[in-house]
Amino acid sequence: MQLAAIVISLVTFVIGTALAARAALYIYRVVRAGAPDSTRFGQPAQRVKTVAVEFLGHTRMNRWGIVGVAHWFVAVGFFSLVLTLVNAFGQLFDAAFVLPVIGSWTVWQLFVELIGTLTTLGILTLMVVRLMSLPSRSGRKSRFAGSIAWQAFYVEYTILGIGLCIMMLRALEGALDGVDSYGPEHLVSYPLVVAFSGLSHGTLVNLIYLFAMLKICISFAWAITIGLNPSMGVAWHRFLGFFNIYFKREEDGGTALGELRPMTSKGQPIDFEDPADDAVFGVSQVEHFSWKGILDFSTCTECGRCQSQCPAWNTGKPLSPKLLIMSLREHAYGKAPYLLAGGGKDMEGAEQATSEQLKDVPAAALAEAERPLIGTAEENGVIDPDVLWSCTTCGACVEQCPVDIEHIDHIVDMRRYQVMIESNFPTEAGTMLKNLENKGNPWGMATKARLDWVKELKKDTGIEVPVIGEDIDPAEVEYLYWVGCAGALEDRAKKTTKAFAELLHTAGVKFAILGKEETCSGDSPRRLGNEFLFQMLGAQNVETLNAALEDAPTKRIVATCPHCFNTIANEYPQLGGHFEVIHHTQLLQHLIDEGKLVPVNPVEGLITYHDPCYLGRHNKVYSPPREIMDKVPGLRQQEMHRHKERGFCCGAGGARMWMEERIGKRINTERVDEALSLNPDIVSTACPFCLVMLSDSVNGKKNEGAAKEHLKVVDVAQLLLDSVKAIPPAEAEERPATVDA
C-alpha cells in the first residue's frame, strides 16, 4: 500500500507541477502579447497594501453576506493550509510524520482543525448557492448563466475533497497517537478519532497512506487540469487575482471608475494635434488591448456579480460584462499561438509575419486570427455590435468585480475604433455628434438659447444671474455655475437649473455662469468613442474656464449635471484643466449646515431617491442628496431595493441618452417599476439625464393607469426650494405643500 501510494503520488506531483508551471509561463507570454502600459507600476507600497486589504478583508466579496464569508475561508484555507500538503508527502514515507518545529505545536494543530473545517463548510456553502441558482432553474436571472459549469463544479469538488482529506488525516493521526480525550489539537476531529480508535495499528497506518495519497492526487490532478486549460479563469484567478489587483488602474486602490483613460497607441497617449502615422486608434484586434487588459480577461472567475448588476443584462439585452470578458479571453487564448509566433496584421489588414514564422501555427489559431473583434454572428465576430452598444457605462460591473476587472475601459476602447476608424455606430448617435460639432450642444439649438432660462428666471422671480466677465468680476465670484447642455436647454432640466440658481441667490452665494461661452463638456462623445471630438470640446472648455477664472481666488465650479461634474473634475486634468469641482447637492448640503438655507415648509409624501450612476458609483457621492431630503419637513424616505453602490441605471449613460433602446425592456421602465413598487408620491434624483429618463417612464405609466396622477419626478434642488421658499400667508392657507414638477 505504501509503495503504491508513494509512486502514484509522486507521478501525479511531477506531472501536475510541470504542466501547471508550463501553463503559468504560457499565460505570462499571452499577457505580454498585449500593448505596453507603463502606468501600472507607480506607488508599489500602496499597491501591495491594496492587495493585502482586498484579499484579507475581502472588501468586495463581503458585500454579499454569507457568500463573502464562505469565500473568505475558502480563499484563506487554500493558501494557509498548503503545509498540510507537505505533511501529506511526509506521511507517505512515515505515517507518524509531523512537520518540523510547528507540527506538534498546539496552535498549529488548532489552526488546521478550525480553518480546515471552515474551509470545508465554506465550499459546501458556495456549492449550495450555485446549485440553488443554476441557469437551468433561474435562466438569465442566474449570475452563473453563461459560466463554464464543469470547471466551476470541478474546482468546488476539488476543494471539498481536499478539505475532507485534511479532516480524515487529522482523525487518523489522533487515533494513531492514542488520543483519548477532547483537546484543542482535535477540537473538531475528535469524534472521528474515537471512531477510528478501535482499528489496528497497521490499518491506521494504511489508511494514512491512502488519504495522504488521495489528498496529493486530488491536489495535483487539479494542477494537471489547470495546466491543460490556461484560460480556466475559475481556477487561475486564485493566482492571477493578486497581480490583477496589484496592477489596477488607480494607484491609490480606487476602482476604475470616474474618468476614462486617455486614448493611447502602443502604450503612449495619442497627440491628436499631430498623431503618429502608425498610431492605432482604439482596439480592433485583441492584441491592441494593453497587457493589463489581457490579464483582466485571464483573471475573470466567472462569478457573475457584474452580470447580476448590469442594467443591460437585467432588461433582456445581449450585453453581459462577464460573457464579454469571457469571449475576449477565449479569443485571446485561441489566437495566442498565432500571436506568439509573430503573427499580426497592420491597419490595412496585411499580414506582418512570414510564412516561415506561421508554418507551425495550428489551423484553429489561424482561423481565430481571422475573426473580426466586433461583428455579428454571421460575420463570426467575437463581440456582437449589439453587445458593444448596449453598455450605459454605469459602472456596476467595475464596482462589483472582486478581482478589479476594468470592463468600461475595454468597452470604450472597442467603441473608439468603431467610431473613429470604421464610422460604425448607431445612427441616432450620429445626429448628436453632428449637433455637437456644429452647435456645441446635442440638440443642435442656437448658442443664444443657453441664456433663455436666465430670462425666464428673471421674469418669474426678478433674480438676475450674472455672466462672468460681463456682469461680474471674476474676483467676486465664489462659484462658477456650470449649467450644462441639459440644464440650459431641456425644459425639465431647466427647472432644476432655475431652482438651484434661486437657492444660491437666497443663500447669498456669489455665483456666475459662462453663458454663451459654455459648450458641451464632452461626456457623451467620449463614452460613445469619439475621442477626437471630446479632445476638441474639452480643450475649448479648459481654455474658456482658465480665462474666466484666472483672477478668481479659487477655481471653484459647481455643476448640476453629474456627467459634467465627472468630466470637468476627473477628465479635464488630462487636458491641463485643474479645477475644484463640486456637485450642486454637495453645495446645498453645505449651505444648509451653515444655516444659509433653512427648510421650513413641509413637503408631505413618501419619497424614494434614485442614485445617478455618475454621481454615486463613479464619484461616491451618496450622502448629500439624502441629507438634504432628511432636512425637508414632511418627507418620508424609503430606499429602492437597488440603491447606492448597487443602484440601478436610468439608461442614459454611455451616450445611450441619444440612442434608441430597441432590445428588451427599457432600462428606465425597469427602474420606474422598482420605484412604483414602493407606491411613492415623489421620485427624486440629482441628474438632468436621470430626470428626463425617469419622467418619460413615469408619464408613460400614468397614461397606462399604472402610476398615481400626482406622482412627481423632481431634482433634490426643487424639493429644497419648495421647502425654503416663503409662501404668502393667504396662499399657504389655500393650498397644501406640493412640489413643482
C-alpha positions in Angstrom: 0.0 0.0 0.0 2.7 2.4 1.0 4.8 1.8 -2.2 1.7 2.2 -4.4 0.8 5.5 -2.6 4.3 6.8 -3.0 4.6 6.0 -6.7 1.1 7.3 -7.6 1.6 10.5 -5.6 5.0 11.3 -6.9 4.0 10.7 -10.5 0.9 12.9 -10.1 3.0 15.6 -8.4 5.7 15.7 -11.1 3.2 15.8 -14.0 0.9 18.3 -12.2 3.8 20.6 -11.3 5.3 20.5 -14.8 2.0 21.2 -16.5 1.0 24.0 -14.2 4.4 25.7 -14.4 4.2 25.4 -18.2 0.7 26.9 -18.3 1.8 29.7 -15.9 4.7 30.6 -18.3 2.2 30.4 -21.2 -0.2 32.8 -19.5 2.7 35.2 -18.9 3.6 35.1 -22.6 0.0 35.6 -23.7 -0.4 38.6 -21.3 2.8 40.1 -22.6 1.4 39.9 -26.2 -0.8 42.9 -25.2 0.2 46.5 -25.9 2.6 48.2 -23.5 1.2 50.1 -20.5 3.7 51.9 -18.2 1.1 53.4 -15.9 0.7 50.3 -13.7 3.9 50.4 -11.7 3.7 53.6 -9.5 3.5 53.5 -5.7 4.4 49.9 -5.2 4.0 50.1 -1.4 0.4 51.4 -1.8 -0.3 48.7 -4.4 0.9 46.0 -2.0 -1.3 47.4 0.7 -4.3 47.4 -1.7 -3.7 43.7 -2.5 -3.5 42.9 1.2 -6.6 44.8 2.2 -8.7 43.5 -0.7 -7.6 39.9 -0.1 -7.5 39.7 3.7 -10.5 42.0 4.1 -12.4 40.5 1.1 -13.7 44.1 0.6 -15.8 43.3 -2.4 -16.9 39.8 -1.6 -18.1 40.6 1.9 -20.8 42.9 0.5 -22.5 39.7 -0.4 -23.1 38.4 3.1 -22.7 34.8 3.7 -21.2 34.2 0.3 -18.4 36.6 1.1 -17.7 35.0 4.5 -17.7 31.5 2.9 -15.4 32.6 0.2 -13.0 34.2 2.7 -12.5 30.9 4.5 -12.0 29.0 1.2 -9.5 31.6 -0.1 -7.6 31.7 3.2 -7.7 28.0 3.6 -6.4 27.4 0.0 -3.1 29.2 0.8 -2.7 28.8 4.6 -3.2 25.0 4.6 -0.6 24.3 1.9 1.7 23.0 4.7 -0.8 20.1 5.2 0.1 19.1 1.7 3.8 19.0 2.7 2.8 17.0 5.7 0.9 14.5 3.5 4.1 13.9 1.5 5.9 13.1 4.7 3.2 10.7 5.8 3.7 8.7 2.6 7.1 7.7 4.0 6.3 7.7 7.7 2.7 7.6 8.8 3.6 9.3 12.1 5.4 12.2 10.3 4.8 15.7 11.5 6.2 19.0 10.2 9.4 20.1 11.9 9.1 22.8 14.5 5.4 23.6 14.1 3.9 20.1 13.5 3.4 19.3 17.2 2.6 22.9 18.2 -0.9 23.1 19.6 -1.6 26.4 18.0 -0.8 25.0 14.5 -2.9 21.9 15.1 -5.9 24.0 16.3 -5.5 26.3 13.3 -5.6 23.3 10.9 -8.7 22.0 12.7 -10.6 25.3 12.5 -9.5 26.5 9.1 -9.8 23.1 7.6 -13.4 22.7 8.9 -14.4 26.2 8.0 -12.9 25.9 4.5 -14.9 22.7 4.0 -18.1 24.3 5.3 -17.3 27.4 3.2 -17.0 25.4 -0.1 -20.2 23.4 0.8 -22.0 26.8 1.2 -20.8 28.0 -2.1 -21.8 24.7 -3.8 -25.3 25.0 -2.3 -25.5 28.6 -3.5 -24.5 27.6 -7.0 -26.9 24.7 -7.1 -29.8 26.9 -5.9 -29.1 29.4 -8.7 -28.4 27.1 -11.6 -29.2 28.7 -15.0 -31.4 25.7 -15.8 -33.6 26.9 -12.9 -33.3 30.7 -13.0 -32.4 31.4 -16.6 -30.9 34.8 -17.2 -31.5 35.7 -13.6 -28.8 33.3 -12.5 -25.5 35.1 -12.2 -23.9 31.8 -13.4 -25.7 31.9 -16.7 -23.0 31.5 -19.4 -20.3 30.4 -17.0 -18.4 27.2 -17.8 -20.2 24.9 -15.4 -18.0 21.9 -15.4 -14.9 24.0 -14.5 -16.7 25.6 -11.5 -18.0 22.3 -10.2 -14.6 20.6 -10.7 -12.9 23.3 -8.6 -15.5 23.2 -5.9 -15.4 19.4 -5.6 -11.6 19.5 -5.6 -11.6 21.9 -2.6 -14.3 19.8 -0.9 -12.2 16.6 -1.4 -9.1 18.2 -0.1 -10.9 19.5 3.0 -12.4 16.1 3.8 -8.9 14.5 3.4 -7.4 17.0 5.8 -10.1 16.2 8.4 -9.7 12.4 7.9 -5.9 12.6 8.3 -6.3 14.7 11.4 -8.6 12.0 12.8 -6.3 9.1 11.8 -3.3 11.0 13.3 -5.2 11.3 16.6 -6.1 7.6 16.6 -2.5 6.6 15.8 -1.3 8.8 18.7 -3.8 7.3 21.1 -5.7 10.5 21.8 -8.4 9.6 24.3 -9.9 13.0 25.3 -11.1 16.3 23.8 -8.4 18.9 23.4 -7.6 21.9 21.1 -5.5 19.6 18.9 -8.6 17.7 17.8 -11.3 20.2 18.6 -13.4 19.2 15.6 -12.0 15.8 14.5 -12.2 14.1 17.9 -15.5 12.2 17.2 -13.7 10.7 14.2 -10.7 9.9 16.4 -13.0 7.9 18.6 -14.5 6.1 15.6 -11.1 5.1 14.4 -9.6 4.2 17.8 -10.7 0.5 17.6 -8.7 -0.1 14.4 -5.4 -1.9 14.5 -2.1 0.0 14.1 -1.5 -1.5 10.7 -4.9 -0.5 9.5 -4.5 3.1 10.7 -1.1 3.3 9.0 -2.5 2.1 5.7 -5.4 4.5 5.9 -3.0 7.3 6.5 -1.1 6.3 3.4 -4.4 6.1 1.5 -5.7 9.5 2.5 -2.3 11.2 2.1 -2.3 9.8 -1.4 -5.8 11.0 -2.1 -5.0 14.5 -0.8 -1.9 14.7 -3.0 -3.6 13.2 -6.1 -6.7 15.4 -5.8 -4.4 18.5 -5.4 -2.2 17.7 -8.4 -5.0 16.3 -10.6 -6.3 19.9 -10.2 -2.8 21.2 -11.2 -2.9 18.9 -14.3 -6.4 20.2 -15.2 -5.5 23.9 -14.9 -2.2 23.1 -16.7 -4.1 21.8 -19.7 -6.6 24.7 -19.5 -4.6 28.0 -19.2 -7.8 30.0 -19.8 -9.6 28.4 -16.9 -10.3 31.6 -15.1 -12.3 30.0 -12.3 -9.1 28.2 -11.2 -6.3 30.6 -12.3 -7.9 33.6 -10.6 -6.6 32.2 -7.3 -3.1 33.3 -8.5 -3.8 35.9 -11.1 -6.1 37.9 -8.9 -3.2 39.2 -6.8 -1.5 40.5 -9.9 -4.6 42.0 -11.3 -5.4 43.8 -8.1 -1.8 45.0 -7.8 -1.7 46.4 -11.3 -5.2 48.1 -11.1 -5.6 51.4 -12.8 -5.8 53.6 -9.7 -2.6 53.7 -7.7 -4.5 54.7 -4.5 -6.5 51.5 -4.7 -9.7 53.0 -6.1 -11.9 51.3 -8.7 -11.5 52.1 -12.4 -14.5 54.5 -12.3 -14.9 58.2 -12.8 -12.6 59.3 -15.6 -11.8 57.3 -18.7 -8.2 56.6 -19.6 -6.6 58.8 -22.3 -6.5 57.2 -25.7 -3.2 55.5 -26.2 -1.3 53.8 -29.1 1.4 51.3 -28.3 1.3 52.5 -24.7 1.7 56.2 -25.4 -1.0 58.9 -25.3 -2.0 60.0 -28.8 -1.3 63.6 -29.7 -4.5 64.5 -31.5 -2.9 67.6 -33.0 -0.2 65.6 -34.6 -0.8 61.8 -34.3 1.9 59.4 -35.5 1.4 57.9 -38.9 1.2 54.4 -37.4 -1.0 55.4 -34.4 -3.6 52.8 -33.5 -7.0 54.4 -32.7 -8.9 52.3 -30.3 -9.0 48.5 -30.3 -9.8 46.4 -33.4 -7.7 43.4 -32.6 -7.3 41.6 -29.2 -3.6 42.3 -29.1 -4.3 46.1 -29.2 -5.6 45.8 -25.6 -2.9 46.5 -23.1 -1.2 43.7 -21.3 -3.4 44.6 -18.3 -6.4 44.1 -20.4 -5.4 40.6 -21.3 -4.6 40.0 -17.7 -8.1 41.2 -16.9 -9.6 38.6 -19.3 -7.4 35.8 -17.9 -8.4 36.6 -14.3 -12.2 36.5 -14.7 -13.6 33.9 -12.3 -17.0 33.9 -14.0 -18.7 34.6 -10.7 -21.3 36.7 -12.5 -21.6 39.5 -10.0 -21.1 42.0 -12.8 -23.8 40.3 -14.8 -26.3 40.3 -11.9 -25.9 44.0 -11.5 -25.8 45.0 -15.2 -28.8 47.1 -16.3 -28.5 45.9 -19.9 -28.5 42.2 -18.9 -31.3 42.7 -16.4 -33.5 44.2 -19.2 -33.1 41.4 -21.7 -30.2 42.9 -23.8 -27.3 40.8 -25.1 -24.6 42.5 -23.0 -23.3 40.6 -20.0 -20.0 42.1 -18.8 -19.0 38.6 -17.7 -19.7 37.0 -21.1 -18.0 39.9 -22.9 -14.8 39.3 -20.8 -15.0 35.6 -21.3 -15.4 36.0 -25.0 -12.3 38.2 -25.2 -10.4 35.7 -23.0 -11.3 32.7 -25.2 -10.4 34.7 -28.3 -7.1 35.9 -26.9 -6.0 32.3 -25.9 -7.4 30.9 -29.1 -5.4 33.4 -31.1 -2.3 33.2 -28.9 -0.3 30.6 -30.9 -0.6 32.9 -33.9 0.4 36.0 -31.9 3.3 34.3 -30.1 4.7 33.1 -33.5 4.9 36.7 -34.6 1.6 36.9 -36.4 -0.3 40.2 -36.6 -1.8 42.5 -39.2 -1.3 46.2 -39.8 -4.2 48.7 -40.1 -4.6 47.8 -43.7 -5.0 44.1 -42.9 -1.7 43.0 -44.4 0.0 40.1 -42.6 3.2 41.1 -40.9 4.6 37.6 -40.2 6.4 35.4 -42.7 5.1 32.1 -43.8 8.1 30.5 -42.1 7.0 32.0 -38.8 3.4 30.8 -39.2 4.1 27.3 -40.6 3.7 25.5 -37.2 0.7 27.5 -36.0 -2.4 25.3 -35.6 -5.2 25.8 -38.1 -7.6 26.7 -35.3 -5.4 29.6 -34.2 -5.1 30.8 -37.7 -8.9 30.7 -38.1 -9.3 32.5 -34.7 -6.9 35.2 -36.0 -9.3 35.9 -38.9 -12.3 36.6 -36.8 -13.3 40.3 -36.5 -13.2 41.6 -33.0 -16.6 43.3 -33.5 -19.0 41.6 -35.8 -22.3 39.8 -35.9 -22.7 36.0 -35.7 -22.9 35.8 -39.5 -19.6 37.6 -39.6 -18.1 35.3 -37.0 -17.4 38.3 -34.8 -16.0 37.9 -31.3 -18.2 40.7 -29.8 -21.6 41.4 -31.4 -22.3 45.1 -32.1 -25.5 45.0 -30.0 -23.4 43.9 -27.1 -21.0 46.7 -27.5 -23.6 49.4 -27.9 -25.9 48.2 -25.0 -23.5 49.5 -22.3 -24.5 52.5 -20.3 -21.1 52.8 -18.6 -22.9 52.8 -15.3 -20.0 51.2 -13.6 -22.0 48.4 -11.8 -19.7 45.8 -13.2 -16.5 47.5 -12.2 -17.9 48.3 -8.7 -18.8 44.7 -8.0 -15.9 42.8 -9.6 -13.9 41.1 -6.8 -10.7 41.0 -8.9 -10.8 44.6 -10.3 -11.5 43.9 -14.0 -11.9 47.2 -15.9 -14.8 46.5 -18.1 -15.7 50.1 -19.1 -12.2 50.9 -20.3 -12.2 47.9 -22.6 -15.7 48.6 -23.9 -14.9 52.2 -24.7 -11.6 51.3 -26.3 -13.5 49.0 -28.7 -16.1 51.7 -29.3 -13.3 54.2 -30.2 -12.1 52.1 -33.1 -15.7 51.6 -34.3 -16.5 55.3 -34.2 -13.2 56.9 -35.3 -12.0 54.4 -37.9 -15.0 52.4 -39.0 -17.7 55.1 -38.5 -19.8 52.2 -37.5 -22.2 53.1 -34.6 -26.0 53.6 -34.0 -27.3 56.1 -36.5 -29.1 58.2 -33.9 -25.8 59.0 -32.2 -24.6 60.5 -35.4 -27.2 63.3 -35.1 -25.9 64.0 -31.6 -22.3 64.2 -32.8 -23.2 66.4 -35.8 -25.0 68.8 -33.5 -22.1 69.0 -31.1 -19.7 69.8 -33.9 -21.9 72.5 -35.4 -23.7 74.0 -32.4 -21.8 72.8 -29.3 -24.9 71.0 -27.8 -26.5 67.6 -28.6 -29.9 69.2 -29.5 -28.4 71.4 -32.2 -30.0 74.5 -30.6 -28.7 78.0 -31.2 -26.0 79.2 -28.8 -28.1 82.1 -27.6 -30.7 79.6 -26.3 -28.3 78.8 -23.4 -29.5 82.1 -21.8 -33.2 81.5 -22.1 -33.5 80.1 -18.6 -31.8 83.2 -17.3 -34.5 85.4 -18.8 -37.3 83.1 -17.6 -35.9 83.2 -14.0 -35.7 87.0 -14.1 -39.3 87.2 -15.3 -40.6 84.8 -12.7 -38.6 85.9 -9.7 -36.7 89.1 -10.6 -33.4 87.3 -9.9 -30.6 88.3 -12.3 -27.9 85.7 -13.0 -24.6 87.3 -13.9 -22.3 86.2 -16.7 -18.7 86.1 -15.5 -16.5 88.7 -17.1 -19.6 90.6 -18.3 -21.8 91.4 -15.3 -19.4 90.4 -12.5 -15.7 90.5 -11.9 -14.2 87.0 -11.5 -12.6 88.1 -8.2 -16.1 88.5 -6.7 -17.2 85.0 -7.8 -17.4 82.3 -5.1 -18.6 79.7 -7.6 -18.8 79.4 -11.3 -22.0 77.6 -12.1 -21.5 75.1 -14.9 -25.1 74.8 -16.2 -24.6 72.1 -18.8 -26.4 71.5 -22.1 -29.4 69.8 -20.5 -29.6 72.3 -17.7 -29.7 75.2 -20.1 -31.8 73.7 -23.0 -34.0 70.8 -21.8 -37.3 72.1 -20.3 -37.5 69.6 -17.4 -33.8 70.1 -16.5 -34.2 73.9 -16.7 -36.5 73.7 -13.7 -33.6 72.3 -11.7 -31.3 75.0 -13.0 -33.6 77.7 -12.0 -34.3 76.2 -8.6 -30.6 75.9 -7.9 -29.9 79.5 -9.0 -32.7 80.7 -6.8 -31.3 78.8 -3.8 -27.9 80.2 -4.4 -29.4 83.7 -4.5 -31.4 83.0 -1.3 -28.2 81.8 0.5 -26.3 84.9 -0.6 -23.7 82.9 -2.6 -21.8 85.0 -5.2 -22.0 82.9 -8.4 -21.9 83.4 -12.1 -22.3 81.5 -15.3 -20.4 81.3 -18.6 -23.5 82.0 -20.7 -22.9 81.6 -24.4 -19.2 80.8 -23.8 -20.2 77.4 -22.3 -20.3 74.4 -24.6 -20.8 70.7 -24.2 -18.4 69.1 -21.7 -17.8 66.2 -24.0 -19.0 63.3 -21.8 -21.3 61.7 -24.4 -19.0 61.8 -27.3 -16.1 60.4 -25.2 -18.2 57.5 -24.0 -19.6 56.9 -27.4 -16.0 56.5 -28.6 -15.4 59.8 -30.4 -12.2 60.8 -28.5 -11.3 63.4 -31.1 -14.5 65.4 -30.5 -14.0 65.1 -26.8 -10.5 66.4 -27.1 -11.7 69.3 -29.2 -14.6 70.3 -26.8 -12.5 69.7 -23.7 -9.6 71.8 -24.9 -12.0 74.6 -25.8 -13.7 74.5 -22.4 -10.4 74.3 -20.4 -9.2 77.4 -22.2 -12.5 79.2 -21.5 -12.6 78.2 -17.9 -8.9 79.1 -17.3 -9.5 82.5 -18.8 -12.8 83.1 -16.9 -11.3 82.0 -13.5 -7.9 83.5 -14.0 -8.5 86.2 -11.4 -10.8 84.2 -9.2 -9.4 83.4 -5.7 -10.0 79.7 -6.2 -11.1 78.0 -9.4 -14.3 76.6 -7.9 -17.0 75.2 -10.2 -20.4 73.8 -9.2 -22.4 71.6 -11.6 -25.9 70.2 -11.5 -25.1 67.5 -14.1 -23.1 64.6 -12.7 -21.7 63.9 -16.2 -20.3 67.4 -16.5 -19.2 67.2 -12.9 -17.3 64.0 -13.6 -15.8 65.2 -16.8 -14.6 68.6 -15.5 -13.3 67.2 -12.2 -11.8 64.0 -13.3 -11.1 64.2 -17.1 -10.1 67.8 -17.7 -6.9 67.4 -15.7 -5.8 65.2 -18.7 -6.2 68.3 -20.8 -4.5 70.7 -18.4 -7.6 71.9 -16.6 -7.3 71.7 -12.8 -10.4 72.9 -11.0 -12.2 72.5 -7.7 -15.5 71.0 -8.8 -18.4 70.0 -6.6 -21.9 68.8 -7.3 -24.9 71.0 -6.5 -26.2 68.6 -3.8 -22.8 68.9 -2.0 -23.0 72.7 -2.0 -26.7 72.7 -1.0 -26.0 70.4 1.9 -23.1 72.7 3.0 -25.4 75.7 2.8 -28.0 74.0 5.0 -25.3 73.0 7.5 -24.2 76.6 7.7 -27.7 77.8 8.2 -27.8 79.8 5.0 -30.7 77.7 3.7 -33.4 76.7 6.2 -36.1 74.2 5.0 -39.3 75.2 6.9 -42.3 74.5 4.7 -43.3 70.8 4.9 -43.4 68.7 1.7 -45.7 65.9 2.5 -45.3 62.4 1.0 -43.3 59.2 0.6 -40.1 59.8 -1.4 -37.6 57.5 -3.0 -34.3 58.6 -4.3 -32.6 57.4 -7.5 -28.8 57.5 -7.4 -27.3 58.8 -10.6 -24.5 56.5 -11.7 -22.0 59.3 -12.4 -22.7 60.9 -9.0 -22.9 57.7 -7.0 -20.8 54.9 -8.2 -18.4 56.9 -10.3 -17.8 59.6 -7.7 -19.0 58.1 -4.4 -21.4 61.0 -3.6 -24.3 59.2 -1.8 -25.0 61.1 1.4 -25.6 64.8 0.4 -28.9 64.3 -1.5 -30.2 62.1 1.2 -29.2 64.5 4.0 -30.9 67.4 2.1 -34.1 65.3 2.0 -33.8 64.5 5.7 -33.9 68.2 6.4 -37.1 68.8 4.5 -40.1 68.6 6.9 -42.8 66.1 5.9 -40.8 63.9 3.6 -40.6 60.2 4.4 -37.7 58.5 2.7 -37.7 54.9 1.5 -34.9 53.3 -0.5 -35.5 51.2 -3.5 -34.1 47.7 -3.4 -31.2 48.7 -5.6 -29.6 51.8 -4.2 -26.2 53.5 -3.5 -23.3 51.3 -4.9 -25.9 48.8 -6.2 -28.1 51.5 -7.7 -29.8 50.7 -11.0 -29.0 52.9 -14.0 -31.7 55.1 -15.7 -30.4 54.1 -19.1 -29.0 57.4 -20.3 -25.2 57.0 -19.6 -22.6 55.9 -22.1 -24.2 58.2 -24.7 -27.3 55.9 -24.6 -29.3 59.1 -24.0 -29.1 59.7 -27.7 -29.7 56.1 -28.9 -32.9 54.2 -29.3 -33.5 51.2 -27.0 -34.8 48.5 -29.3 -33.9 45.3 -27.5 -35.6 44.1 -24.4 -37.3 46.2 -21.7 -36.4 49.8 -21.5 -34.0 50.4 -18.6 -35.8 53.5 -17.3 -39.0 51.5 -17.3 -37.4 48.8 -15.2 -36.1 51.4 -12.7 -39.5 53.2 -12.5 -41.2 49.8 -11.9 -38.9 49.3 -9.0 -39.8 52.8 -7.7 -43.5 52.2 -8.1 -43.3 49.0 -6.0 -42.9 51.4 -3.1 -46.0 53.4 -4.0 -44.2 56.7 -3.6 -45.6 60.2 -4.0 -42.2 61.6 -5.2 -39.3 60.2 -7.1 -36.2 62.3 -6.7 -32.8 62.4 -8.3 -29.9 64.7 -8.9 -29.1 64.4 -12.6 -30.8 66.0 -15.6 -30.4 62.8 -17.7 -32.0 60.7 -14.9 -34.7 63.3 -14.5 -35.6 63.1 -18.2 -35.5 59.3 -18.4 -37.5 58.7 -15.2 -40.0 61.4 -16.1 -40.6 59.8 -19.5 -41.3 56.4 -18.0 -43.5 57.8 -15.2 -45.6 59.7 -17.8 -45.9 56.5 -19.7 -47.1 54.7 -16.6 -49.6 57.4 -15.9 -51.1 57.0 -19.4 -51.4 53.3 -18.7 -53.0 53.9 -15.3 -50.1 52.2 -13.6 -48.9 55.2 -11.6 -50.7 57.8 -9.4 -51.5 61.0 -11.2 -49.9 63.1 -8.5 -46.6 61.2 -8.7 -43.8 63.7 -9.3 -40.2 63.2 -10.6 -38.1 66.1 -9.3 -34.5 67.1 -8.6 -33.4 67.4 -5.0 -32.9 71.1 -5.6 -36.6 71.5 -6.5 -37.6 69.8 -3.2 -35.3 72.0 -1.2 -36.6 75.2 -2.9 -40.2 74.3 -2.2 -39.3 73.9 1.5 -37.1 77.0 1.7 -39.2 79.4 -0.3 -41.6 81.6 1.7 -45.2 81.0 0.9 -47.5 84.1 1.1 -49.9 83.6 4.1 -53.1 83.8 2.0 -51.7 81.2 -0.5 -50.5 79.0 2.3 -54.0 78.7 3.7 -55.4 77.8 0.4 -53.1 75.1 -0.7 -51.2 72.1 0.7 -47.4 71.9 0.2 -46.5 70.5 -3.2 -43.5 70.1 -5.4 -43.2 71.8 -8.7 -42.7 69.0 -11.3 
